[in-house]
Amino acid sequence: MRTARKAVIASSVGNALEWFDIIVYSSFAVVISELFFPEVSGFAALMFTFLTFAVSYLVRPLGAAVIGNWADRHGRKRALSFTILLMTLGTGLMAAAPTAAVVGPVAAGLWLLGSRLVQGFSAGGEFGSATTFLIESAPDRKAFYGSWQVATQGAALVLASAFGLGLTTTLSREDLYSWGWRVPFLFGMLIGPVGWYIRRRMSETHDFETAEKVSSPIGTALSTHLVRVLAAAGAVALASLSVYLILYMPTFAVDSLGLPAYAGFLGGIIAGVVTLVGTPFVGRLADRVGPGRVMVVAAVAAAVLAWPLFQLVVAVPTVAVLTVVQVVFGALMAAYFGPLPGLYADLFPTNVRTTGMAVGYNLGVLVFGGFTGAIFTFLIEVTGSPTAPSIYFVGIAIVSLVTVLLARRSYRVR
């Protein structure tokens, strides 16, 4: 039990850093768009900002394949130590990024892109390695301990939203645009060395040390378990979209609802607390009744509630209503995403678990998550309706629901 708890701490630090960086970038998208793409219109600048963010997801499957393959051949511990160093580098590049006013829009945009590519590559290997490390440290409680991967995303959401709320309410616009937006990234750099130290002191998992190794985990995963990899991608679709919907809310609040900048951050803090506290309980339930069953119920609830929630916040665009909507989406995310690592654990054998999990997860995140901000912004612009993203959300919820049902039937996962 002590080993499992140490695994939670070691995995949580890196996962929190990854998501803190992602959330801060998404939350300050409006600021970043004006600083790095000042020569284009507001809509175009915001699209460039989200597309730069989305491009980082193109390298995620590559990071998943390279780092996942390494983890299945040489150990989860080594892979985790490597990913957190890369994450710290990506966050540091963002903190030091020169704006268009300093080096010109082309150079500023390329620097921004470089920081996101480094972060994307490292994040590609982080989820699979960290989740495998967690579930192999507590094989009898896979869903519960795996759910901490999602719970720590809640912690990152709380911390990043707290930074956003504090900076937007205490700094003038000039200070926020001059240096304030860099503060969260500078803070993120401090997490990296601590996480690296903790991970270097961890022991390798028993499952990895006793498992029969294969010469090419990536080759085996894609040739023998390709359908399982695709199932993993489909299953994560709703989870990924739910996360990025919550991250999009600060932009949605300002750009579509005309609310003050702090509005989305306030709801983000509460939604993060709900995710942090609620997800382990969902994981515990999933160990008892099966991850798939919990995810099916959550997917149905998400599909049913998405459109009414968007209608509500557009009809009554207040800070209080936006906060309630974010909290409900946070609860739905926790209910669906929390059991997912447990489902993944049953989907792949040990010798290709990290690779299969990482590639499947990151393919799903690439297709259904990374472009969320750009897709939502585009849908609202083209249709003229702030509720347009809800239809897209319902469609993805149905994709994940069908995938989980088929995975339960075909692969006997609970």
Buried (B, 14 or more C-beta within 10 A) or exposed (E): EEEBEBBBBBBBBBBBBBBBBBBBBBBBBBBBBBBBBEEEEEBEBBBBBBBBBBBBBBBBBBBBBBBBBBBBBEBBBBBBBBBBBBBBBBBBBBBEBBBBEEBEBEEBBEBBBBBBBBBBBBBBBBBBBBBBBBBBBBBEBBBBBBBBBBBBBBBBBBBBBBBBBBBBEEBEEEEBBEEBBBBBBBBBBEBBEEBBEBBEEBEBBEBBEEBEEBEBBBEBBBEEBEEBBBBBBBBBBBBBBBBBBBBBBBBBBBBBBEBBBBBBBBBBBBBBBBBBEBBBBBBBBBBEEBBBBBBBBBBBBBBEBBBEBBEBBBEEBEBEBBBBBBBBBBBBBBBBBBBBBBBBBBBBBBBBBBBBBBBBBBBBBBBBBBBBBBBBBBBBBEEEBBBBBBBBBBEBBBBBBEBBBBBBEEBEBB
